[in-house]
Amino acid sequence: MASLVLSGVYISNNYANGGSYALRPMVEIPLEYVNFAETGSGTKEDPWSLDVKDKPKPGDYVNYTPKTATYVAEKRYTGINEDKSYTTDTSTKWRIFKIDKDYITLIPTNVVNNGFTLKGADGYNNAVYLLNDACNKLYSNSDFGATARSINELDVYNVSNYDKTTFSNQLYGKYGDEAAPVTPTHTYYPNIFAQEISSNIDGQGFGKGLLNQSDQTNLVTGSTKATSLKWHSNYYQSTGIVSSTYKSLIFYKENTTSTALPSYFFASRCVLLSSNVPHFDVGYIRTNGLSWQTLYGSDNVAQEQKFAIRPLVEIPLSKAKLAKPWNGDVSSGYVLMVK
């Protein structure tokens, strides 16, 4: 049996029989039980990490099936001119996005419900709510306590090595800086903007709102023309994911490292200044990157955006567990079982 043998660096003193002796432990680990993880370079400052073999990890498959349903996105909230129905996509497989002591989070191997449509002020007002609600209704499973929501900006940012506060662009400005329309008459805004923490409307002061980019619990409609409009820029673009596992999970088609998935929404809002006009945007994932698309401008112009969606399914470990299949081969997927 092949083994990994580790030599201890720390030395402790042993005073048995009146003498002083050094101890240097040797640890032997059978390689049938461990793998080297992606992290580490093997130096003292950056040692290799070990993973337990066959321990569930991001990228592994799980045999998960959502409850099938139909979701109706109403035109009064999407901003388009008709209600649209979406149904559960049962063709996709599921992989582990992350796992911690409380939850397993799954992501589908493909985008789903291509053609989800949002437009204008109401599309911006309700983008976060509708994307989360659609995912919840279409991809949850109460048997396992599994609750679905849309992927959002923080899900992507938290697995990157990018610092968004360093973003600066000649066209779009610097992340976190105060911004305002160049043309004073361009002061229309979707009504949810008044609830956002980054907004300053008619001199009311930053921080009056409480919503961050990915927050929304109630539906909102309409737009308003302000006297003055300011905000702290929360726009950035990023391709800063370095982990091959997360690149595969977020950007690429299954079993490829270069074929991009179709573009899909993520449930986060953004305000940016483009061509001297404030644009109210929704997030989307494009080829190997995080970006934004405009739904409404402060010049009162609406735009329509149509992409797929991408749910994340959160399963509490208090209600479900992962088990190996009967043959022990986890390459075809772990079995999800009710506790």
C-alpha positions in Angstrom: 0.0 0.0 0.0 1.4 3.4 -1.1 1.7 5.9 1.8 2.5 9.5 2.3 5.1 10.0 5.1 5.3 13.3 6.9 8.2 14.4 9.1 7.3 16.8 12.0 9.2 20.1 12.2 8.2 21.0 15.8 10.5 19.6 18.4 9.4 19.0 22.0 11.6 18.1 25.0 11.4 14.8 26.9 13.0 14.8 30.4 12.5 11.1 31.1 15.3 9.5 33.2 16.9 12.8 33.9 17.9 13.4 30.2 16.8 15.9 27.7 15.9 14.4 24.3 14.2 15.7 21.2 11.0 14.2 19.7 10.4 14.3 15.9 7.2 12.5 14.9 6.7 10.7 11.6 3.1 10.5 10.3 2.2 7.8 7.7 -1.0 8.4 5.7 -2.2 5.7 3.2 -2.8 7.4 -0.2 -5.9 5.4 -0.6 -7.5 7.8 1.9 -6.2 11.2 0.8 -5.7 13.5 -2.2 -3.7 16.7 -2.5 -6.0 19.6 -2.8 -5.8 22.4 -5.4 -4.4 24.9 -2.9 -0.7 25.2 -1.9 2.6 25.2 -3.6 4.6 22.9 -1.3 6.7 25.6 0.4 6.9 26.3 4.1 4.9 29.5 3.7 2.3 27.9 1.4 2.1 24.1 2.2 0.1 21.6 0.3 -3.4 20.9 1.6 -4.8 17.4 1.9 -8.4 16.3 1.2 -10.0 13.1 2.3 -10.7 10.9 -0.7 -14.4 10.6 -1.7 -15.4 13.3 0.8 -18.1 15.4 -0.9 -16.6 18.6 -2.4 -17.4 21.3 -4.9 -17.8 19.9 -8.4 -19.0 16.5 -7.3 -22.4 15.3 -8.7 -25.5 14.8 -6.6 -28.6 12.9 -7.6 -31.0 15.7 -6.9 -34.5 16.1 -8.5 -36.6 19.2 -7.9 -40.3 19.2 -7.6 -41.8 20.1 -11.0 -43.8 23.3 -11.2 -44.9 26.2 -13.4 -44.0 29.8 -12.6 -45.9 32.8 -14.0 -43.9 36.1 -14.2 -46.6 38.8 -14.3 -46.1 41.6 -16.8 -46.9 44.3 -14.1 -43.7 43.3 -12.4 -41.4 42.2 -15.3 -42.0 45.4 -17.4 -42.8 43.4 -20.6 -46.2 43.4 -22.3 -47.3 39.9 -21.4 -47.3 37.4 -18.6 -44.8 34.6 -19.2 -44.8 31.0 -17.9 -41.7 29.0 -17.1 -41.6 25.3 -16.1 -39.1 23.2 -14.2 -36.2 22.0 -16.4 -35.7 18.3 -15.4 -33.0 17.6 -18.0 -30.1 19.1 -16.0 -27.8 17.3 -13.6 -26.6 18.9 -10.3 -23.2 19.4 -8.7 -22.0 20.7 -5.4 -21.3 24.4 -5.4 -20.2 24.6 -1.8 -20.6 22.6 1.4 -20.2 23.7 5.0 -21.3 22.4 8.4 -24.9 23.5 7.9 -25.7 23.3 4.2 -25.0 21.6 0.9 -25.5 24.0 -2.0 -26.1 22.6 -5.4 -25.8 24.2 -8.9 -27.2 22.8 -12.1 -24.7 21.7 -14.8 -26.5 23.9 -17.3 -28.5 27.1 -17.4 -32.2 26.7 -17.3 -35.3 28.6 -18.5 -33.5 30.4 -21.3 -35.6 33.5 -22.3 -36.4 34.8 -18.9 -37.3 38.4 -19.7 -37.1 41.7 -17.8 -37.6 45.3 -19.1 -37.6 48.9 -18.0 -38.1 50.4 -14.5 -40.3 47.5 -13.3 -37.8 44.9 -14.6 -35.2 46.7 -12.5 -37.5 47.1 -9.6 -38.2 43.4 -9.3 -35.3 41.6 -10.9 -33.9 40.3 -7.7 -37.2 39.2 -6.3 -38.4 37.6 -9.5 -35.2 35.7 -10.2 -35.1 34.3 -6.7 -38.9 33.6 -6.7 -38.8 31.7 -10.0 -35.8 29.6 -8.9 -37.6 28.9 -5.5 -40.8 27.8 -7.1 -39.3 25.7 -9.9 -36.2 24.1 -8.3 -36.9 23.5 -4.6 -37.8 20.1 -3.0 -39.5 20.1 0.3 -38.7 16.4 0.9 -35.2 17.4 1.7 -35.9 20.9 3.0 -34.2 22.1 -0.2 -34.8 25.8 -1.0 -33.7 27.2 -4.4 -32.8 30.8 -5.2 -30.9 32.6 -8.0 -27.2 32.8 -8.0 -26.1 36.4 -7.2 -23.1 38.7 -7.3 -21.7 37.7 -3.9 -21.8 34.0 -4.8 -19.5 34.7 -7.7 -17.4 37.3 -6.0 -16.7 35.2 -3.0 -15.0 32.5 -5.0 -12.8 34.9 -6.9 -9.5 36.5 -6.0 -10.6 39.9 -7.3 -10.9 43.0 -5.1 -13.8 45.0 -6.6 -12.9 48.1 -4.6 -9.9 48.5 -6.9 -12.1 48.7 -10.1 -11.7 51.9 -12.0 -12.7 52.6 -15.6 -12.5 55.8 -17.7 -16.1 55.3 -18.9 -17.7 53.9 -15.7 -15.7 55.5 -12.9 -14.3 54.0 -9.8 -16.1 51.5 -7.5 -17.5 53.2 -4.4 -17.1 56.8 -5.7 -20.0 59.2 -5.6 -21.6 59.7 -9.0 -24.4 61.9 -10.5 -25.9 62.6 -13.9 -24.0 64.9 -16.2 -27.3 66.2 -17.6 -29.4 67.6 -14.8 -32.7 66.6 -16.4 -31.8 62.9 -16.4 -33.1 62.2 -13.0 -35.8 59.5 -13.4 -35.2 56.4 -11.3 -37.0 53.1 -10.6 -38.8 53.3 -7.3 -36.7 50.5 -5.6 -33.7 52.7 -6.0 -35.0 54.9 -3.1 -34.6 51.8 -0.9 -31.0 51.1 -1.9 -28.2 51.9 0.5 -26.2 53.5 -2.3 -28.8 56.1 -3.3 -29.1 59.8 -2.6 -32.3 61.3 -3.9 -33.1 65.0 -3.7 -30.3 65.5 -1.1 -31.7 63.0 1.4 -28.3 61.5 2.1 -26.6 58.3 1.5 -27.6 55.3 3.6 -31.2 56.2 4.0 -32.1 53.1 2.1 -31.4 49.6 3.5 -31.2 47.4 0.5 -27.9 46.0 -0.8 -27.4 44.9 -4.4 -28.9 41.4 -3.9 -31.6 42.3 -1.4 -35.4 42.3 -2.1 -38.3 40.9 -0.2 -41.3 42.8 -1.7 -42.4 43.6 -5.2 -42.2 47.3 -6.3 -43.6 49.1 -9.3 -43.2 52.5 -11.0 -40.6 55.2 -11.5 -40.2 58.8 -10.2 -38.5 61.9 -11.5 -36.2 63.5 -8.8 -34.8 67.0 -8.6 -31.3 65.6 -8.0 -29.9 62.1 -8.2 -26.6 60.7 -6.7 -25.3 57.3 -5.9 -22.2 55.4 -4.8 -21.0 53.4 -7.8 -21.3 49.6 -7.3 -20.3 48.8 -10.9 -17.4 46.5 -11.7 -16.5 43.7 -14.1 -14.5 40.7 -13.1 -12.9 37.5 -14.5 -11.0 37.0 -11.3 -11.9 33.3 -10.5 -8.7 31.2 -10.4 -10.1 27.9 -9.2 -10.6 25.5 -12.1 -13.5 23.9 -10.2 -15.4 27.2 -9.9 -14.6 28.2 -13.5 -16.2 25.0 -14.6 -19.2 25.4 -12.3 -20.0 29.0 -13.1 -18.8 29.6 -16.7 -18.4 26.5 -18.8 -20.5 23.7 -20.2 -20.3 20.3 -18.5 -17.0 18.4 -19.0 -15.4 21.3 -20.9 -12.8 24.0 -19.9 -13.4 26.4 -22.7 -17.0 26.1 -24.1 -19.0 28.9 -22.4 -22.5 28.4 -21.1 -25.2 30.6 -22.6 -25.4 34.0 -20.7 -27.6 34.0 -17.7 -29.0 36.4 -15.1 -27.8 36.7 -11.6 -30.0 38.3 -8.9 -28.2 41.6 -8.2 -28.7 45.2 -9.2 -26.2 47.9 -10.3 -26.2 51.6 -11.1 -23.6 53.0 -13.4 -23.0 56.2 -15.5 -22.7 55.5 -19.2 -22.8 58.1 -22.0 -23.5 60.7 -19.3 -26.8 58.9 -18.4 -27.3 56.8 -15.2 -28.2 53.3 -16.1 -30.1 50.9 -13.8 -28.7 47.4 -14.6 -29.2 43.7 -13.7 -26.4 41.3 -13.4 -25.6 38.6 -15.9 -22.8 36.0 -16.5 -21.2 36.2 -19.9 -18.2 34.3 -21.3 -15.8 33.9 -18.4 -17.0 37.0 -16.6 -19.4 38.9 -14.4 -21.1 41.9 -15.9 -24.3 44.0 -16.1 -27.1 44.9 -18.6 -29.2 48.0 -18.6 -33.0 47.8 -18.0 -33.8 51.5 -17.5 -32.0 54.8 -17.9 -32.5 58.0 -16.0 -33.6 59.6 -19.3 -36.8 57.5 -18.9 -35.8 55.0 -21.6 -36.6 51.3 -21.1 -34.5 48.4 -22.4 -35.4 44.7 -22.5 -33.0 41.9 -21.5 -33.6 38.2 -22.1 -31.3 35.5 -20.6 -31.4 32.1 -18.9 -31.5 31.7 -15.1 -29.2 29.7 -12.8 -30.6 28.4 -9.5 -28.6 27.5 -6.4 -30.3 24.9 -4.2 -29.5 25.1 -0.4 -30.1 21.8 1.5 -29.8 21.8 5.3 -27.7 19.0 6.6 -30.1 18.7 9.6 -32.7 17.3 7.1 -30.6 15.5 4.5 -27.3 13.7 4.0 -25.2 12.5 1.1 -24.4 8.8 0.7 -22.3 6.8 -1.7 -24.2 4.7 -4.3 -24.4 0.9 -3.6 -21.3 0.3 -5.7 -19.2 3.0 -4.0 -18.6 4.8 -7.3 -19.3 8.5 -6.7 -18.4 9.6 -10.2 -22.1 9.1 -11.2 -23.2 11.2 -8.2 -23.8 11.0 -4.5 -27.2 9.9 -3.3 -29.3 12.5 -1.5 -31.1 10.9 1.4 -33.6 12.2 4.0 -32.3 11.9 7.6 
